[in-house]
Amino acid sequence: MLFKISLYLSLFLFIIGLGYKVLNWFRCRADDPAGDVSASQRFSAAVQGLFLSVFSSRFFTLLKIFLMDILLQGRLFRESRLRWAAHMCLSYGILLLILMHALDTYISKKLFSEFSSTINPFMFLRNLFGVMALIGLGIAAYRRLTDQVMRQTTRGMDIYALVLLAVIILSGFFLEAAKIVSHERYQEMVQEFSSITDEKEAQALQVYWAKDFGVVFPKPMAPPDQAILDKGKEVHALNCASCHSKPTAAFLSYGAAKVMSPMALTLGQSGTRSFFYYIHFLSCFLGLALLPFTKMFHLLTSPLVLWINGVTDWAKATPAALATVRAIELDGCTHCATCSLHCSVRPVFQSISNTLILPSEKLTAWGSLTGGRNGDFPLPTLEAGEYACTKCTRCTTVCPVGINLQDFWLNLDTMLQDRKCPDLFSRSRDAFVEKFGWNRQQTIIQLPPLGKAFTRRVGLTFQASSFHNCFTCMTCSNSCPVVTHYEKPLEKLGLLPHLIMQNLRYGLQDNVLGARMVWDCLGCYNCQESCPQGVRVTDVLFELKNLAFQQGIDRTSGEGRS
């Protein structure tokens, strides 16, 4: 009764959760550019896209994706052979156990007329698939423990998935081992399935099963002679052989049974078999019930994301379709941290402990925002992580699920602008000017000729000290896209690049650190490549930016320069 109630309850929760997730794909709209598109319009766009994909030449693209990227995991193979091996072992081990074991009544018995879970090759295959899943789990756990980025990005949901799968697989092995050594289970099978009435036949069968099947009986048995074993084998062939093979083929379960043999009677009296039974099935039901609400939902959504992105023309897609695709992609993310491992600004994360610099964590923050949970990730922290992104598209390229992460980052920029979040450098510049001031009166400089006493105060490296060569020809300012963007650049930027070089020649370092030009430099190197004197203008501006950060830190801590 408990088994049926748990099964039906878990199925009910799974169906409710699945319906909620699918509905959310068409109604999720917070901070989305397509927020004004109704759920019905998005559903209509999805149905239309499905129809056009299936009934067109793109159908063959879907077949190719199914074969190469879903069945063979080609994208993951190109990214990492170790991860590919782990994922193949885990996914196919679990899938084959579900098909052959959990659903054996509906699949295995339909395919094999003489199927029984206690005969070979099914016992061997069940153990083989379980070992495959354990190998995959072991590699996944090893990577999360040994890789610094994966260790720092591991969340409770990742641990839950690994632990739950491990409990399901291991409890299954121990349950089978407990059945092998259990004399109670043996008696149940004899009474239910055999037609043995003769006491000598029953004793002979017990002797045979104790020797060849590993059953531990409560009464010690004398070493059997060959005649009794032959009799037991004959009785077994008539009553049990059609449903029971020797358990030695179940190599892992039988090995566990041999370990349990010395304490089998004690374990049987304490209800160990029932304990493993309930642990195994209840953990399976728990996983099924919570599947739509955990990262394991990607088992259903990841193939869908691969299909969608394989046939979607992003240039022609409607806002309604794109909004739905983004919602599905959020559920398709496996949180494998592949994007974070290959992120071009990963070294920044190693210096600044803001996990939202990493793509996998930033995508989680996006999902939190679209779910209305703004407090989970403070916007300034998210904005700082997004500003570090170089939009290099590497994360999108390596994603084994094929999520278009670049599309998320572009829309995240729009969302932050809509929420009036200024960029990181603008906030830093304004804070620097507010705290330390900026002498705008020295923009036009009329000072004595250059001397060593003036240049000693400028703390730039030898590479950036090329500003000494500047003779203010204004080539750098004229070639700068930031300068040409404004009608009155001097008013907006405070100092233009050639004026910054002039200030530095006279040792007026503090005069330039608050200038907006220093902070707004794009790093495009137009000025540096155009300079006839070889002044490394972009490098100078970059180092000035770093000096401004450092001065702010030093002065705030009471260690300001004199």
N, C-alpha and C positions, 0 to 999 in steps of 0.2 A: 504493500500500500504506500509506504513512504517513497519507494522507488518511483511509482507512477505519479504521485503528487509532485515530487521534485522535477520529474521529466516534463510534465505538463506546465508547471509553473515556469520553468526555465524557457520552454518553447514560447509561452505567452509573453514573457519579458523580452525575449529575442525579437519576436514579431513586432511588439510595441516599439522597441528601440530602433529596429530597422525602419519602421514607418516614420518615426520621428526624424531620423537622419535624412531619409529621402525627402521628406517634406521640408526640412531645413535647407536642403540644396536650392530650393526654389523661393525661399522666403528670407534667407540670410542677406541683409542689405546694409548693416551698419558700416559707415565710412567707406562705402563702395561707390565708385563713379556711376554705377547703374542703379543706385538706390531708388530712383524714381520709377523704375520699371516694376510692374506688378508681378506677383507670383504666377498668375495665369499666363502672362506674356512670356515669362521665362520657361514655363512648362511647354508652351506651344513651340518656342524656339528649339527646345531640347528634342521634342518629338519630330520636328521637321528635320533637324540635323541627323537624328537617328535614321529616319527614312531615306534621306539623301545619301547617307554613308552605306547603308545595306544594299540599296537598289541602285548602285552605280559602280563604276570601275574601282572606287575606293574600297569596295568589299574585299578585293584581293590584297589591298594594303592591310586590312584588318586581319586577314588570314596570315599574312607574313608576320605581323606583330605578334599574333597569338603563338605562332610556332617559335620565332626567334627570341622574342623578348619576354613572353609569358611562360611558355613551357621550358625553353632552354636558358632563360635568363641571360640573354646575350649582352645587354647593357651592363649587368653586374659583372659578367666575366671579363669584359674589357676594362672595368675599373679596378677589380681586385680578384685574383684567383682564389685567395683564401676565403674572402667573403662569399664568393660564388659557391665554393665547396660547402661552406657552412649553411648557406641559404638553401641549397639544393638538398642537402641531407635533412635539414629541419623541415622544410616545407613538404618535400615528398615523403619523408618518413611519417609526418603527421597526417598528410592527405591519404596515404595508402592504409594507415591504421584506421582512419575513419571509414574508408570505403570497404576494407576487407574485414574489419573487426567490429567497429561500432554499428555499422549498417549491414552486417553480414546477413541478417534475415532478408533484407531487400535486394542485396547485390550478390554476395558470394553464393548463397543458396540458390539463387536464380541462374547463376552462371555455371555452377558445379552441382550436378545432381546428387553426388555423394559427399557433399561438403559437411564437415564437422570441425569445430574449432580445436578438437583434441587429436586430430590426425595430421600427418605430414602430407604435403609440404607446408600446411597452413600454420602449424606451430612454429616451424623454423622461420617462415616469412614474417610472422608476427613479431618474433624476437629480432629479426633482422631490421625491420622497419623501426622498431623501438630503439635499437642501437643507433641507427642513422639519426634519429631525432636527438638522441643524447649527444652524439658527436657534434651536431649543429649547435645545440645549446651550449656545449662546452667551449666551442670556438667563440661563440657570441659573448659568453661571460668573460673569457680570457681577453678578448679585445677591449671590452668595457673596463676591465681592471687594469690593463697595462698601458693603454693609450691615454695620454694626459687629457686631450680634448674630449674624448668619449667619456672619460671618468668624470670630468667636470660638467658635462652636459647630460649625464644620466639622470633621469627623473624617476619618481616613484612608480610611474606607469611602466617604464622599461623593466624595472626590477620585478614588478607584479607579473608581467608577461613571462619572464624567464622562470620565476619561481613556480607559477601555476603550471606551466608546461612540464617543468621538472617533476612536480608532485604527481601530475597525471601519469607520466611515463613510468616513474619509479614505483608508484603505488601499484600500477598494472603488473610490473615484473614481480613485485613481492606478493601480490595477490595470487598470481599463478604459482609461485613457489610454495605459498602456504597451502594451496589446493593439492599440489603434488605430494606433500608429506602428510596430509591430513587423512587419518583413518576414518574420521567422521564423514568426510566427503566420499571416501571409498564406500562406506556402508550405504550412504544415500544412493549412490549410483547402482550398487548391487541390488538394493531393494526395488528401485524404480525401473531399471532397464533389463535386468537379467531374469532368467527362469530357473535359477539354481535352487534345488530343494535338498540335495544330498549334502550331509555335513562334511563328508570327506572331500567332495568336490569344492565346497566352500573353503575348507582349510588349505587345500592344494592351491586354489586361486590366490589366497592370501599370501602364501609362501612365494608364489611366482611374482606377485605385485610388490612384495617387500624387497625382493632381490632385483628385479628388472625395472620397476617403476618408482622406486624410492619411497614408498609409503611406509610410515613409521607406526607400528601397531603397539598397543599398550602392553601386551604380554610378550616377553622375550621369546624368540623362536630359536629352536636348536638349528644348527647348520643343516640345511635341507639336503636330502640325497637326490640323486638324479631322477629317480622314479617319481618322486613327488613333484619336482620341477617339470618333468615331462607331462604329468597329469595336469598340473596347473596351466601349462602352456596350451594344452588341448582344450581345457575349459574356457580359457581366455579366447581362443580362436572361435569357439562356438558362441560366446556370449558378449565379448567386449571388443574384439579386433576390428570390427567394422566402424567403431567410433573412437578407438583409442590406439594411438601409436606410442612407442616408447618416448618418454619426455626428454630423452637425451638430445633430441634435435632442437628443443627449445633451449639453446646453449646457455643463455644468460639466466633464465628462470630456473633451469635445472641446477646450474651452479649455485644460485642463491638457495635452492632447496637443500642441497648437500650441506651448505653452511648452517642452515636452520635445523638439520636433522637431529643433532644431539639434544636440542631443547624443543623439539617438535611437540611432544606431549604437553609440556608446560604452556607453550604458546597456544595449543589447541584449547586447553582448559580456560585460558584467559581471553578467549574470543578474538585472537589475532586475525583469523581469516575474515571475520565479520568487520573488524576494524579496517583492514585494507580494502574490503569491499566498499564500505561506506565512503572512505576517503577517496577512492578512485572514482566512483560514480558521482558523488557530490561535487568533487572538483571539476569533473567534466561538465556537469550541469551548471556550475557557477561560471565556468568559462563561456558556455553557450549563452547564458542569460546576460552576461556583461559584455559580450563581444561587440555589440554596436556602440558601447560607451567607452571602449578602451582602444589602445593602439592596434589591437588585433583585428579591428575592423578593416584595416588595410588589406587583409586577405581577400576581401571582396572589392574594395575600391581601387587598389593599385592596378589590377588588370584593366579596370574601367578607365583610369587616368591614361594608361599607355595607349589604349585604343583611341580615346578622345584626342589626345595631343598628336597622335600619329596621322589623323585625317583632318585636323582643324586647320583652316587657313586663317591665321590670326589677323591678317590684313583685312579680310572681308567679313570676319565674324561680327555679329551684332553685339551691342552692349548687354542685351539680355542673355545671349548665349555665353559671353565671357564671364558674366557674374555667376552663372551656374557652374561653369567649368572651375572657377576659383574655389567655390564652395566644395566641389567634389575633390579638388586637389588637396584642400586642407585635411580632408578625411583620408586621402590616399597616402599622406606622408607617413613613412614608417619610423621616423625619428632615428634613422640609422647613422646620422651625423656625417655622411659622406660629403655633403656640401661643405660642412664646417672643416673637415679634414683637408679639403682642397682649396679652401677660401684664400684668395690672394692677400687679404688683410688679416689672416690668422696671426701673424707676428704682433699686430697691434693688440690683440686680445691677450697675448702673453705679457704685455707691458701694462695694459689697462684692464683691470678685472671687471669688465662689463660684458657679461655673457651674450647680450643682445647684439654684439658685434658679429657673432657667429650666425650664419644663415639659418641653421636648424632652430635656434632659439628665437631668432627674429620672426620666423614663420609662425612659431607657437604664439608669440606676442600678437601677431596679426590675427590669428584665430581667436585669441582672447578678446581683442577689440571688436571683432565682428560679432562676437557673442555678447557684447555689452559689458564685459568685465574689465573696465578700464583700470581699476585699481590693482589688478594683478601685475601690471607692468607700467611704472610711472612713465609718462610721455617724455620727459627730458632724458631719461635713460634710454628709451627706445630711439629717440631722435639722435642721441649721441652715437648709438650703434649703427643707425642707418647712415649717418653722415660719413662714417668711416668707409662705407661701401664704395668701391670704385666702378661698379656696374660692368665688370669685366666679363660677365656671363659664364664664368667657369662653374659656378654652382649649378646652373641650369644644364650645362653640358654633362656633368658627371652624375647627376641625379639618376639613380637606377630605376626610379618610378617614372621619370620623364616629366616632372613638374616644371612648369615654366616659371621659375623663381624670379627671373628678370621682370616679368610682368607684375609680380607682387611688389617688388622694390619700387618700380615706377609709380604704382598706385599708392604705395606707402608715402612716397614723397608728396604726392598730391594731398593725401589725407593730413599729413603734418602741416602743410601750408594752410589747409582749410581750418585747422585748429589753432592757427596763429602761433605755431612753434618756430621761432627763429632758428637759423642754422647755428651750429656749434661755434664757428669762428665769430659770427656776429655777436653772439652772447658774450664770448670771451673778450672781444674787442671793447664792447660797451662797458663790461665790468672793469677792464684794465683802465680805460679812460676815466671812469667814475672814481676809481680808487686812487690812481696815481696822477691823473691830469695829463694834459698834452698842450705843449706850447705852440699854438697855431701862428704866433707872431713871427716865428723864425722861418716861415716858408721861403721868403726871399732873403737870401743870406749875403751879407756884405761883411766879411771877416778878413783878417790878415791872411797872408799866404799859408799854405799847409805846413804844419810842423809836427814833430814827433809827439809833442805833449798833447796834441789834440787827438791823434789817431790811437794813442795807447788805450783809450777808454772803450774803443769799439771791440767787443769780444767775439769777433767772427773768426772762423777758421782760415787757414792759409788759402784754401781753395776759393772761399768767398771774398777774400780781401782784394780781389781784382778791381773793386770799386775805385781804387787809387788811379786807374787808367781813364776814368770817365772825364770828358771835357764838355759835358752837358750839350751834346748835339741834338738831343731829344728824339733820336731814332727809336729808342726803346719805348718811349711814351707814344710815339706815333704808330707803332706796330702793335700796341697792346689792345686786345679786344675788350678788356674791361674799361679802358680809357675811352675808346671810341663808342662805347655803349651809351655814354652820357653826353647830353648837350653841353653841360657845364661841368666837366669832370673834376676841376680843381675844387669846386664847392662840395661835390659828393664824396670825393676820395681824399681830400685834405692835402695830400702830396702825390705827385705823379712819379713814375719810376725814376726819371732823370733827376728830380728834386730830392728823392730819397738818396740816390748815389751822392749828390752834392752835400747833403747833410752829413752823410757818413764820412766824407772826405775831411770834414772839419770836426769830426769827433762828436757830433750831436746825435748820439745813438738814442737817447731817451726821447728826443724830439720826434722820432719816426715810428716808435713802437705802437702808438695809438692810432696811426693813420689808417684809414679804411683800406687804402691801396695794399698795405702789407697783408691784411687779413683777407681781402677779396681776390688776391692773385690766384689765377686758375692753374698755374704751373704748366702752361702750354709751351713755354720756351721760345715763343716768337721774339720777345725782346732780346733774349740771350743770343739767339741765332742771327739776329739782325745787327747786333752791336759791332761797329767797325773797329772798336778797341779791344774786343774780346772780354768785356766785362761780363761776369757770370751773374747777370741781373736776377734771374729766377732763383739761383742758389742763394743769393744774398737775401732775397725776400723770404725764402723758406727758413733760413737761419734766424732772421729777425723774428719770425713768427714763433720759433722755438724759444728765443730769448725772452720774448714777451711772456710766454707761459712761465718760464723759469723765474723771471723777476716777480711775477705775481705770486708764485709759490713762496719765494724767499722772503719777500716783504711781508706777506701775510703771517709767516711764521716768526717774524721778528729778526730775520737774518738779512735785511735789505742791504743793498750796496751803498756805500758812502758816496 
